[in-house]
Every structure is written in structure tokens, then in C-alpha cells.
Amino acid sequence: MLDTAAAYGNSEKILGEIGVGKFLVTTKISGPDKEDSTLGQWDPSKILIQSLKNLKIERCHTALLHDPDAVDSPNATKIAAQMLRLKQEGLAQHVGFSSYEPAKAFESCVNLGFDAVQVPFNFFDRRALSTGLFDLARKNGIRTMARSVYLQGLLLAEPSNREACGRLPLQATRQFRACCEAQCISPEQAALSFVLQQAGDSEVVVGMTSVDELEKTLEASRELKSLAWKEKVDWDPSYDPRTWQNER
């Protein structure tokens, strides 16, 4: 499976040139402008058709609404109706949205008729598990995709920009990596093991920026090792990348 988005620079065009016909592709659609109260200027079909042209495929496996705030807006029902038409038009097999709030994700899917949702889930952000999202979604035929497995890379290494670390949860991630080193487990192994063992049959989205990172992830997935962690992991707002304000 491949996960991409119209907002990811030229990624769709690059993937299209490479050829993704053998993959199940998930792509994301930007939501309507907040000033477009009537949704007259927003056409998800047009946006998705352009993405499909870039990807050189006839339809995608999943189309997600990229803007999580859209499902909480006064126009949420209208927005969902337009998104659901993507299935009727044969442009997408599944339709849903990308969320930062696992506690609300299931209810939003049910209320709006979506059958797919993507949420953050990692060693420190365990809300999708504690809220019961994975079980609820599975029992109701809703596909879940766990993303931010490496907490935007912080579980694997320090940020390159040392001057912009004020809001990042560095104490927790440093402790995580130190624990991995002490137990002779790679951070990739520990992070993947936790997600794959706890997320049930949820799909897992892993981001990478190089072939080397891909190879490390594949290597870790072949020999999963759980990290012995004695401390309780409670939710902290600093685990939400939105609070970092692009400081990495």
C-alpha cells in the first residue's frame, strides 16, 4: 500500500512516473476554504481526478479528507456527502478522513458515513488504544490506519534543528532511545513492535525520506522486539505535532 496526498509537493506525479498500478493507493484531498461557507468553490471529485491523473491510475483505494477540522465544521454533513460521492463515481473504494483526535474519530465516521479513518498512534500517543477506537472500528466495518508510528521521527533521532526544540517532547524520546540502547533493540524495532502488537488489524503507515530509512524499517519489521518499559505512559499534549508549530 502507498499513502500520499495532493499537498505532498510533487509526490503524486513522481509516483505516477514510477508506476503504482500494483499498489493500493491512499491519497488525501484538501478540505474547503473556511470562507467558502456554501462549498460552491470546493469540488473533491475534481481534486481527486487530478490526483488520479498524476498517479496514472483510474481510481484509488482510499480517499481521505486531509483537513481534520472539516468534520467538525457546520458544513460537515455537506462535506461528507460530497466526499461519499467519490465512491458512487467509482473514483475511490473507501472514503474517510485524517484525524488528530482518536476519541472523536469513530463517532465522526458513524455520523458522517465514512468507512476509513487515519489517526496517530505510537509508543507515547496511545489514545487510539485507550479510547477503544481500533476495536470499535473493526466491529463496525471501518478501516483504521495508524500513522506517526515514529512520532515524526523523534523516536529514532534528535531533530536536526537544535535551536527549535522548545516544544518537542525530547525528554521522553531521549529516554525511549536510551532504553532501546540498554536493551540492544533498535528504535525502529521497539516502535514498530508496539504499534503492530497493539493496533490489531489496523493498517500501519510508516513515513520515510530515503531508501536507507525504508530498509531499516523493513529490517525491523522482520524481527520485532518489544521494549521493556516500566514507567506508565500518560497522554501529554506535547506528543501532538500540531503543538510544535513547525519547530522541527
VEXVEX-95535 format. One record per residue (C-alpha): residue number from 1; residue in three letters; chain; x, y, z. Coordinates in nm, 4 decimals. Layout:
% VEXVEX-95535
+--------+------+---------+----------+----------+----------+
! badren ! roti ! drenmar !        x !        y !        z !
+--------+------+---------+----------+----------+----------+
!    NUM !  ALA !       A !        X !        Y !        Z !
...
+--------+------+---------+----------+----------+----------+
END
This chain:
% VEXVEX-95535
+--------+------+---------+----------+----------+----------+
! badren ! roti ! drenmar !        x !        y !        z !
+--------+------+---------+----------+----------+----------+
!      1 !  MET !       A !   0.0000 !   0.0000 !   0.0000 !
!      2 !  LEU !       A !   0.1085 !   0.3585 !  -0.0587 !
!      3 !  ASP !       A !  -0.0018 !   0.6708 !   0.1261 !
!      4 !  THR !       A !   0.0305 !   1.0095 !  -0.0417 !
!      5 !  ALA !       A !  -0.1547 !   1.3396 !  -0.0807 !
!      6 !  ALA !       A !  -0.2104 !   1.6207 !  -0.3259 !
!      7 !  ALA !       A !  -0.0431 !   1.8502 !  -0.0723 !
!      8 !  TYR !       A !   0.2807 !   1.6493 !  -0.0669 !
!      9 !  GLY !       A !   0.4634 !   1.8527 !  -0.3294 !
!     10 !  ASN !       A !   0.5190 !   1.6533 !  -0.6495 !
!     11 !  SER !       A !   0.4896 !   1.3142 !  -0.4818 !
!     12 !  GLU !       A !   0.1843 !   1.2031 !  -0.6817 !
!     13 !  LYS !       A !   0.3479 !   1.2884 !  -1.0151 !
!     14 !  ILE !       A !   0.6691 !   1.1128 !  -0.9133 !
!     15 !  LEU !       A !   0.4793 !   0.8026 !  -0.8070 !
!     16 !  GLY !       A !   0.2857 !   0.8125 !  -1.1316 !
!     17 !  GLU !       A !   0.6065 !   0.8134 !  -1.3328 !
!     18 !  ILE !       A !   0.7424 !   0.5206 !  -1.1327 !
!     19 !  GLY !       A !   0.4200 !   0.3240 !  -1.1714 !
!     20 !  VAL !       A !   0.1887 !   0.2336 !  -0.8828 !
!     21 !  GLY !       A !  -0.0609 !   0.0107 !  -1.0593 !
!     22 !  LYS !       A !   0.0213 !  -0.2848 !  -0.8342 !
!     23 !  PHE !       A !  -0.0292 !  -0.0843 !  -0.5157 !
!     24 !  LEU !       A !  -0.3383 !   0.0056 !  -0.3167 !
!     25 !  VAL !       A !  -0.3103 !   0.3833 !  -0.3066 !
!     26 !  THR !       A !  -0.4427 !   0.6156 !  -0.0382 !
!     27 !  THR !       A !  -0.4409 !   0.9848 !  -0.1186 !
!     28 !  LYS !       A !  -0.5744 !   1.2885 !   0.0628 !
!     29 !  ILE !       A !  -0.7915 !   1.5766 !  -0.0515 !
!     30 !  SER !       A !  -0.7658 !   1.9268 !   0.0883 !
!     31 !  GLY !       A !  -1.0856 !   2.0496 !   0.2506 !
!     32 !  PRO !       A !  -1.2865 !   2.3539 !   0.1501 !
!     33 !  ASP !       A !  -1.1699 !   2.7048 !   0.2266 !
!     34 !  LYS !       A !  -1.3104 !   2.8201 !   0.5605 !
!     35 !  GLU !       A !  -1.4534 !   3.1280 !   0.3873 !
!     36 !  ASP !       A !  -1.6383 !   2.9106 !   0.1342 !
!     37 !  SER !       A !  -1.9494 !   2.8702 !   0.3509 !
!     38 !  THR !       A !  -2.1641 !   2.7377 !   0.0657 !
!     39 !  LEU !       A !  -1.8966 !   2.4945 !  -0.0602 !
!     40 !  GLY !       A !  -1.9560 !   2.6375 !  -0.4042 !
!     41 !  GLN !       A !  -1.5871 !   2.6543 !  -0.4850 !
!     42 !  TRP !       A !  -1.4923 !   2.3126 !  -0.3455 !
!     43 !  ASP !       A !  -1.5114 !   2.0082 !  -0.5697 !
!     44 !  PRO !       A !  -1.3460 !   1.6946 !  -0.4234 !
!     45 !  SER !       A !  -1.4185 !   1.4981 !  -0.7419 !
!     46 !  LYS !       A !  -1.2193 !   1.7464 !  -0.9482 !
!     47 !  ILE !       A !  -0.9351 !   1.7413 !  -0.6965 !
!     48 !  LEU !       A !  -0.9250 !   1.3612 !  -0.6848 !
!     49 !  ILE !       A !  -0.9437 !   1.3252 !  -1.0634 !
!     50 !  GLN !       A !  -0.6337 !   1.5425 !  -1.0913 !
!     51 !  SER !       A !  -0.4578 !   1.3271 !  -0.8325 !
!     52 !  LEU !       A !  -0.5504 !   1.0130 !  -1.0229 !
!     53 !  LYS !       A !  -0.4142 !   1.1642 !  -1.3439 !
!     54 !  ASN !       A !  -0.0892 !   1.2430 !  -1.1652 !
!     55 !  LEU !       A !  -0.0743 !   0.8916 !  -1.0225 !
!     56 !  LYS !       A !  -0.1745 !   0.7427 !  -1.3603 !
!     57 !  ILE !       A !  -0.4420 !   0.5194 !  -1.2095 !
!     58 !  GLU !       A !  -0.8175 !   0.5062 !  -1.2709 !
!     59 !  ARG !       A !  -0.9231 !   0.5071 !  -0.9075 !
!     60 !  CYS !       A !  -0.7636 !   0.4961 !  -0.5641 !
!     61 !  HIS !       A !  -0.8159 !   0.2507 !  -0.2840 !
!     62 !  THR !       A !  -0.8895 !   0.5228 !  -0.0278 !
!     63 !  ALA !       A !  -0.9566 !   0.8958 !  -0.0464 !
!     64 !  LEU !       A !  -0.9189 !   1.0847 !   0.2805 !
!     65 !  LEU !       A !  -1.0223 !   1.4354 !   0.3692 !
!     66 !  HIS !       A !  -0.6916 !   1.5936 !   0.4654 !
!     67 !  ASP !       A !  -0.8309 !   1.8685 !   0.6890 !
!     68 !  PRO !       A !  -0.9450 !   1.7181 !   1.0228 !
!     69 !  ASP !       A !  -1.1277 !   2.0369 !   1.1203 !
!     70 !  ALA !       A !  -1.3672 !   1.9914 !   0.8281 !
!     71 !  VAL !       A !  -1.5539 !   1.7082 !   1.0029 !
!     72 !  ASP !       A !  -1.6289 !   1.9380 !   1.2967 !
!     73 !  SER !       A !  -1.7396 !   2.2353 !   1.0890 !
!     74 !  PRO !       A !  -2.1034 !   2.3452 !   1.0447 !
!     75 !  ASN !       A !  -2.0809 !   2.2097 !   0.6903 !
!     76 !  ALA !       A !  -1.9561 !   1.8662 !   0.7983 !
!     77 !  THR !       A !  -2.2630 !   1.6812 !   0.6655 !
!     78 !  LYS !       A !  -2.2430 !   1.8539 !   0.3267 !
!     79 !  ILE !       A !  -1.8688 !   1.7968 !   0.3071 !
!     80 !  ALA !       A !  -1.9146 !   1.4280 !   0.3867 !
!     81 !  ALA !       A !  -2.1870 !   1.3945 !   0.1233 !
!     82 !  GLN !       A !  -1.9533 !   1.5291 !  -0.1436 !
!     83 !  MET !       A !  -1.6747 !   1.3003 !  -0.0284 !
!     84 !  LEU !       A !  -1.9048 !   0.9968 !  -0.0319 !
!     85 !  ARG !       A !  -1.9941 !   1.0693 !  -0.3937 !
!     86 !  LEU !       A !  -1.6363 !   0.9726 !  -0.4780 !
!     87 !  LYS !       A !  -1.7383 !   0.6120 !  -0.4129 !
!     88 !  GLN !       A !  -2.0536 !   0.6434 !  -0.6223 !
!     89 !  GLU !       A !  -1.8496 !   0.7890 !  -0.9071 !
!     90 !  GLY !       A !  -1.6053 !   0.4969 !  -0.8897 !
!     91 !  LEU !       A !  -1.3089 !   0.7178 !  -0.8047 !
!     92 !  ALA !       A !  -1.2379 !   0.5625 !  -0.4639 !
!     93 !  GLN !       A !  -1.3204 !   0.2331 !  -0.2971 !
!     94 !  HIS !       A !  -1.3129 !   0.3781 !   0.0545 !
!     95 !  VAL !       A !  -1.3664 !   0.7315 !   0.1829 !
!     96 !  GLY !       A !  -1.2790 !   0.8859 !   0.5170 !
!     97 !  PHE !       A !  -1.0696 !   1.1482 !   0.6842 !
!     98 !  SER !       A !  -0.7386 !   1.2109 !   0.8574 !
!     99 !  SER !       A !  -0.7819 !   1.2856 !   1.2277 !
!    100 !  TYR !       A !  -0.5766 !   1.4052 !   1.5237 !
!    101 !  GLU !       A !  -0.8478 !   1.3130 !   1.7740 !
!    102 !  PRO !       A !  -0.8948 !   0.9344 !   1.8132 !
!    103 !  ALA !       A !  -1.1613 !   0.9884 !   2.0788 !
!    104 !  LYS !       A !  -1.3867 !   1.1590 !   1.8233 !
!    105 !  ALA !       A !  -1.2843 !   0.9626 !   1.5158 !
!    106 !  PHE !       A !  -1.5262 !   0.6708 !   1.5482 !
!    107 !  GLU !       A !  -1.8277 !   0.8894 !   1.6224 !
!    108 !  SER !       A !  -1.7444 !   1.1141 !   1.3273 !
!    109 !  CYS !       A !  -1.7180 !   0.8142 !   1.0942 !
!    110 !  VAL !       A !  -2.0544 !   0.6790 !   1.2048 !
!    111 !  ASN !       A !  -2.2318 !   1.0140 !   1.1912 !
!    112 !  LEU !       A !  -2.0911 !   1.1081 !   0.8506 !
!    113 !  GLY !       A !  -2.0969 !   0.7661 !   0.6840 !
!    114 !  PHE !       A !  -1.7212 !   0.7278 !   0.6380 !
!    115 !  ASP !       A !  -1.5618 !   0.3838 !   0.6282 !
!    116 !  ALA !       A !  -1.1962 !   0.4803 !   0.6801 !
!    117 !  VAL !       A !  -1.0007 !   0.6970 !   0.9221 !
!    118 !  GLN !       A !  -0.6329 !   0.7680 !   0.9764 !
!    119 !  VAL !       A !  -0.5125 !   0.8530 !   1.3281 !
!    120 !  PRO !       A !  -0.1795 !   0.8989 !   1.5084 !
!    121 !  PHE !       A !  -0.0621 !   0.6024 !   1.7135 !
!    122 !  ASN !       A !   0.2796 !   0.5370 !   1.8602 !
!    123 !  PHE !       A !   0.4659 !   0.4402 !   2.1762 !
!    124 !  PHE !       A !   0.3699 !   0.7635 !   2.3528 !
!    125 !  ASP !       A !   0.0455 !   0.8558 !   2.1781 !
!    126 !  ARG !       A !  -0.1771 !   0.5654 !   2.2787 !
!    127 !  ARG !       A !  -0.5133 !   0.7412 !   2.2578 !
!    128 !  ALA !       A !  -0.6406 !   0.5243 !   1.9718 !
!    129 !  LEU !       A !  -0.5938 !   0.2247 !   2.2005 !
!    130 !  SER !       A !  -0.7203 !   0.3734 !   2.5272 !
!    131 !  THR !       A !  -1.0370 !   0.5097 !   2.3637 !
!    132 !  GLY !       A !  -1.1154 !   0.1722 !   2.2079 !
!    133 !  LEU !       A !  -1.1075 !   0.3117 !   1.8550 !
!    134 !  PHE !       A !  -0.9450 !   0.0075 !   1.6957 !
!    135 !  ASP !       A !  -1.1992 !  -0.2379 !   1.8392 !
!    136 !  LEU !       A !  -1.4996 !  -0.0153 !   1.7715 !
!    137 !  ALA !       A !  -1.3925 !   0.0478 !   1.4147 !
!    138 !  ARG !       A !  -1.3268 !  -0.3204 !   1.3421 !
!    139 !  LYS !       A !  -1.6666 !  -0.4259 !   1.4781 !
!    140 !  ASN !       A !  -1.8395 !  -0.1658 !   1.2621 !
!    141 !  GLY !       A !  -1.6567 !  -0.2259 !   0.9351 !
!    142 !  ILE !       A !  -1.4470 !   0.0903 !   0.9487 !
!    143 !  ARG !       A !  -1.0865 !   0.0685 !   0.8322 !
!    144 !  THR !       A !  -0.8264 !   0.2330 !   1.0545 !
!    145 !  MET !       A !  -0.4801 !   0.3479 !   0.9555 !
!    146 !  ALA !       A !  -0.2236 !   0.4172 !   1.2274 !
!    147 !  ARG !       A !   0.0230 !   0.6908 !   1.1353 !
!    148 !  SER !       A !   0.3041 !   0.8814 !   1.3104 !
!    149 !  VAL !       A !   0.4488 !   0.5487 !   1.4227 !
!    150 !  TYR !       A !   0.7888 !   0.7107 !   1.4799 !
!    151 !  LEU !       A !   0.6383 !   1.0314 !   1.6264 !
!    152 !  GLN !       A !   0.7533 !   1.2348 !   1.3260 !
!    153 !  GLY !       A !   1.0983 !   1.0732 !   1.3577 !
!    154 !  LEU !       A !   1.1624 !   1.1816 !   1.7176 !
!    155 !  LEU !       A !   1.1622 !   0.8217 !   1.8404 !
!    156 !  LEU !       A !   1.4539 !   0.7479 !   1.6109 !
!    157 !  ALA !       A !   1.6807 !   1.0518 !   1.6401 !
!    158 !  GLU !       A !   1.7230 !   1.4065 !   1.7659 !
!    159 !  PRO !       A !   1.5869 !   1.6857 !   1.5442 !
!    160 !  SER !       A !   1.8455 !   1.8413 !   1.3140 !
!    161 !  ASN !       A !   1.7454 !   2.1954 !   1.4103 !
!    162 !  ARG !       A !   1.8802 !   2.2271 !   1.7622 !
!    163 !  GLU !       A !   1.7575 !   2.5834 !   1.8017 !
!    164 !  ALA !       A !   1.3909 !   2.4889 !   1.7707 !
!    165 !  CYS !       A !   1.3434 !   2.2193 !   2.0330 !
!    166 !  GLY !       A !   1.1463 !   2.4074 !   2.2969 !
!    167 !  ARG !       A !   0.8064 !   2.2454 !   2.2400 !
!    168 !  LEU !       A !   0.9218 !   1.8964 !   2.1447 !
!    169 !  PRO !       A !   0.8876 !   1.6029 !   2.3905 !
!    170 !  LEU !       A !   1.2624 !   1.5427 !   2.3890 !
!    171 !  GLN !       A !   1.2908 !   1.4141 !   2.7452 !
!    172 !  ALA !       A !   1.0511 !   1.1295 !   2.6716 !
!    173 !  THR !       A !   1.2010 !   1.0408 !   2.3329 !
!    174 !  ARG !       A !   1.5561 !   1.0517 !   2.4703 !
!    175 !  GLN !       A !   1.4530 !   0.8156 !   2.7470 !
!    176 !  PHE !       A !   1.2933 !   0.5883 !   2.4868 !
!    177 !  ARG !       A !   1.6111 !   0.5699 !   2.2776 !
!    178 !  ALA !       A !   1.8300 !   0.5203 !   2.5848 !
!    179 !  CYS !       A !   1.6096 !   0.2314 !   2.6926 !
!    180 !  CYS !       A !   1.6349 !   0.0801 !   2.3444 !
!    181 !  GLU !       A !   2.0139 !   0.1032 !   2.3561 !
!    182 !  ALA !       A !   2.0302 !  -0.0551 !   2.7002 !
!    183 !  GLN !       A !   1.8180 !  -0.3486 !   2.5818 !
!    184 !  CYS !       A !   2.0015 !  -0.3845 !   2.2466 !
!    185 !  ILE !       A !   1.6870 !  -0.3083 !   2.0479 !
!    186 !  SER !       A !   1.6784 !  -0.0631 !   1.7608 !
!    187 !  PRO !       A !   1.4321 !   0.2255 !   1.7996 !
!    188 !  GLU !       A !   1.2639 !   0.1096 !   1.4783 !
!    189 !  GLN !       A !   1.2095 !  -0.2368 !   1.6254 !
!    190 !  ALA !       A !   1.0677 !  -0.1049 !   1.9501 !
!    191 !  ALA !       A !   0.8386 !   0.1490 !   1.7831 !
!    192 !  LEU !       A !   0.7070 !  -0.0933 !   1.5209 !
!    193 !  SER !       A !   0.6647 !  -0.3781 !   1.7695 !
!    194 !  PHE !       A !   0.4448 !  -0.1696 !   1.9941 !
!    195 !  VAL !       A !   0.2207 !  -0.0488 !   1.7110 !
!    196 !  LEU !       A !   0.1886 !  -0.3821 !   1.5325 !
!    197 !  GLN !       A !   0.1140 !  -0.5692 !   1.8545 !
!    198 !  GLN !       A !  -0.1370 !  -0.3189 !   1.9886 !
!    199 !  ALA !       A !  -0.3171 !  -0.1880 !   1.6793 !
!    200 !  GLY !       A !  -0.4859 !  -0.5171 !   1.5940 !
!    201 !  ASP !       A !  -0.5704 !  -0.5402 !   1.2249 !
!    202 !  SER !       A !  -0.5263 !  -0.1673 !   1.1686 !
!    203 !  GLU !       A !  -0.3117 !  -0.0723 !   0.8723 !
!    204 !  VAL !       A !   0.0148 !   0.0962 !   0.9688 !
!    205 !  VAL !       A !   0.1520 !   0.3953 !   0.7805 !
!    206 !  VAL !       A !   0.5263 !   0.4484 !   0.8075 !
!    207 !  GLY !       A !   0.6878 !   0.7607 !   0.6689 !
!    208 !  MET !       A !   1.0400 !   0.7713 !   0.5306 !
!    209 !  THR !       A !   1.2629 !   1.0095 !   0.3401 !
!    210 !  SER !       A !   1.5271 !   0.7761 !   0.1960 !
!    211 !  VAL !       A !   1.5968 !   0.4221 !   0.0806 !
!    212 !  ASP !       A !   1.8109 !   0.3738 !   0.3914 !
!    213 !  GLU !       A !   1.5145 !   0.4555 !   0.6167 !
!    214 !  LEU !       A !   1.2954 !   0.2157 !   0.4193 !
!    215 !  GLU !       A !   1.5497 !  -0.0644 !   0.4566 !
!    216 !  LYS !       A !   1.5774 !  -0.0056 !   0.8319 !
!    217 !  THR !       A !   1.2009 !  -0.0214 !   0.8696 !
!    218 !  LEU !       A !   1.1775 !  -0.3424 !   0.6667 !
!    219 !  GLU !       A !   1.4611 !  -0.4969 !   0.8653 !
!    220 !  ALA !       A !   1.2932 !  -0.4046 !   1.1918 !
!    221 !  SER !       A !   0.9592 !  -0.5482 !   1.0773 !
!    222 !  ARG !       A !   1.1202 !  -0.8872 !   1.0129 !
!    223 !  GLU !       A !   1.2468 !  -0.9202 !   1.3710 !
!    224 !  LEU !       A !   1.0152 !  -0.7364 !   1.6073 !
!    225 !  LYS !       A !   1.1326 !  -0.6889 !   1.9652 !
!    226 !  SER !       A !   0.9238 !  -0.5414 !   2.2421 !
!    227 !  LEU !       A !   1.0735 !  -0.2821 !   2.4732 !
!    228 !  ALA !       A !   1.0568 !  -0.3456 !   2.8475 !
!    229 !  TRP !       A !   0.9220 !  -0.0133 !   2.9742 !
!    230 !  LYS !       A !   0.8431 !   0.0153 !   3.3444 !
!    231 !  GLU !       A !   0.7001 !   0.3664 !   3.3577 !
!    232 !  LYS !       A !   0.3356 !   0.4498 !   3.2957 !
!    233 !  VAL !       A !   0.2703 !   0.6294 !   2.9679 !
!    234 !  ASP !       A !   0.0149 !   0.9056 !   3.0028 !
!    235 !  TRP !       A !  -0.1024 !   1.1360 !   2.7274 !
!    236 !  ASP !       A !   0.0773 !   1.4690 !   2.7075 !
!    237 !  PRO !       A !  -0.0169 !   1.7467 !   2.4613 !
!    238 !  SER !       A !   0.3497 !   1.7700 !   2.3574 !
!    239 !  TYR !       A !   0.3049 !   1.4366 !   2.1776 !
!    240 !  ASP !       A !   0.0776 !   1.6148 !   1.9283 !
!    241 !  PRO !       A !   0.2908 !   1.7541 !   1.6406 !
!    242 !  ARG !       A !   0.0447 !   2.0404 !   1.5964 !
!    243 !  THR !       A !   0.1714 !   2.1889 !   1.9224 !
!    244 !  TRP !       A !   0.5246 !   2.2051 !   1.7828 !
!    245 !  GLN !       A !   0.4272 !   2.4805 !   1.5394 !
!    246 !  ASN !       A !   0.6670 !   2.3570 !   1.2714 !
!    247 !  GLU !       A !   0.9631 !   2.3963 !   1.5027 !
!    248 !  ARG !       A !   1.1472 !   2.0902 !   1.3757 !
+--------+------+---------+----------+----------+----------+
END
